[in-house]
């Protein structure tokens, strides 16, 4: 397993046993590289006169993932924070896509499992499930595309159930 590279994963570990945010980003990069992705680490770019940073840009085959690492502790109200961060990450990813003419997969990797799957097209993946997510990435992307299509259709139905 890829995650065994980093010893025993414990999202509930005491603060002194939890990696720093820098170490957490490095661990995410290492997992992706072990899965065959090439990575750009802490990628800084300028678009529309503004500076942006992506924690990990991962490329494999025709897929580009843009990763934002979130190492929240247990004390924070994480679900609402992660949702807000997902919206900000989607905006960053949109600027990246325009700047580099790609269509990326936006992903937030969190230290703790918040039982969130996605927010507005941004995947939210707990670190302990990152390996599975990477192995089944195409299935996850297909699933979210299907959900987006359903949401679009439902959004076009008016009050009398006609299109």
C-alpha positions in Angstrom: 0.0 0.0 0.0 1.2 3.5 -0.8 0.2 5.0 2.5 2.5 2.6 4.4 5.3 4.8 3.2 4.4 7.2 5.9 4.0 4.9 8.9 0.8 4.3 10.6 -1.9 6.8 9.5 -3.9 8.1 12.4 -6.2 11.0 11.7 -7.0 11.2 15.4 -3.3 11.4 16.5 -2.1 13.8 19.1 -0.9 17.1 17.8 2.8 16.1 18.2 2.3 13.0 16.0 0.5 14.8 13.2 2.6 16.0 10.2 3.2 19.7 9.7 1.3 21.2 6.8 4.5 21.1 4.8 5.1 17.4 5.6 1.4 16.7 4.7 1.8 18.3 1.3 5.0 16.3 0.7 3.2 13.0 1.7 0.4 13.7 -0.8 3.0 14.4 -3.5 4.9 11.2 -2.7 1.7 9.1 -2.9 0.9 10.6 -6.3 4.4 10.0 -7.6 4.3 6.3 -6.4 1.0 6.0 -8.4 2.8 7.1 -11.6 2.0 10.8 -11.6 4.6 13.4 -12.4 4.2 16.3 -10.0 4.8 20.0 -9.8 5.1 21.0 -6.1 3.7 24.3 -4.8 3.1 25.5 -8.3 2.9 29.3 -8.4 1.3 31.1 -11.4 -0.1 34.5 -12.3 -3.4 34.8 -14.1 -5.5 37.9 -14.6 -2.9 40.0 -12.7 -3.2 37.8 -9.6 -0.8 35.3 -8.0 -2.1 31.8 -7.3 -0.5 28.7 -5.8 -1.5 25.1 -6.1 -0.1 22.7 -3.5 0.4 19.8 -5.9 -0.2 19.6 -9.7 -0.2 16.0 -10.7 -0.1 14.7 -14.4 -0.6 11.2 -15.6 -1.7 10.3 -19.1 -4.4 12.9 -20.1 -5.3 13.8 -16.6 -4.2 16.8 -14.6 -5.2 16.9 -10.9 -4.9 20.1 -8.9 -4.5 19.3 -5.2 -5.1 21.6 -2.3 -4.0 20.0 1.0 -6.0 20.7 4.1 -4.7 19.5 7.4 -7.4 20.6 9.8 -7.5 19.4 13.3 -10.5 17.9 15.1 -11.4 21.1 16.9 -12.5 23.1 13.9 -15.8 23.2 12.2 -14.4 21.4 9.2 -17.3 20.7 6.9 -18.2 24.3 6.4 -14.5 25.3 6.2 -13.8 22.6 3.6 -16.8 23.6 1.6 -15.6 27.2 1.5 -12.1 26.1 0.6 -13.5 23.9 -2.2 -15.2 27.0 -3.7 -11.9 28.9 -3.5 -10.0 26.0 -5.0 -12.5 25.7 -7.9 -11.8 29.4 -8.7 -8.0 28.8 -8.6 -8.4 25.7 -10.8 -10.5 27.7 -13.3 -7.7 30.3 -13.6 -5.1 27.5 -13.9 -7.1 25.8 -16.7 -7.4 29.1 -18.6 -3.7 30.0 -18.1 -2.4 26.6 -19.2 -5.2 25.5 -21.6 -6.0 22.3 -19.7 -9.1 20.8 -18.1 -8.1 19.8 -14.6 -9.6 17.7 -11.8 -9.9 19.8 -8.7 -9.2 17.9 -5.5 -8.9 18.8 -1.8 -7.1 16.2 0.3 -8.0 16.5 3.9 -6.2 14.9 6.9 -9.5 14.0 8.6 -12.5 12.3 6.9 -15.3 14.8 6.9 -17.7 12.4 5.1 -17.9 14.9 2.2 -17.4 13.6 -1.3 -17.5 16.7 -3.4 -18.5 20.3 -3.4 -19.5 22.0 -6.7 -17.3 19.7 -8.8 -14.3 19.6 -6.4 -13.5 16.2 -5.0 -12.9 16.1 -1.2 -10.7 13.1 -0.4 -9.4 12.1 3.1 -5.8 11.3 3.1 -6.4 7.7 4.1 -8.5 7.2 1.0 -6.2 9.0 -1.4 -4.7 5.7 -2.8 -8.1 4.3 -3.6 -9.1 7.7 -5.2 -6.0 7.7 -7.4 -6.5 4.1 -8.5 -10.1 4.7 -9.4 -9.8 8.3 -10.6 -11.5 7.8 -13.9 -14.5 6.2 -12.3 -14.8 9.1 -9.8 -14.5 11.7 -12.6 -17.1 9.8 -14.7 -19.5 9.8 -11.7 -19.2 13.5 -11.0 -19.7 14.3 -14.6 -22.9 12.2 -14.6 -24.1 14.0 -11.4 -23.3 17.4 -13.0 -25.4 16.4 -16.1 -28.3 15.3 -13.8 -28.1 18.6 -11.9 -28.1 20.5 -15.2 -31.2 18.6 -16.4 -33.0 19.1 -13.0 -32.1 22.8 -13.1 -33.9 23.1 -16.5 -37.2 21.6 -15.3 -39.7 24.3 -14.6 -42.4 24.2 -11.9 -44.8 22.2 -14.0 -42.2 19.5 -14.6 -41.6 20.4 -18.2 -38.3 21.3 -19.9 
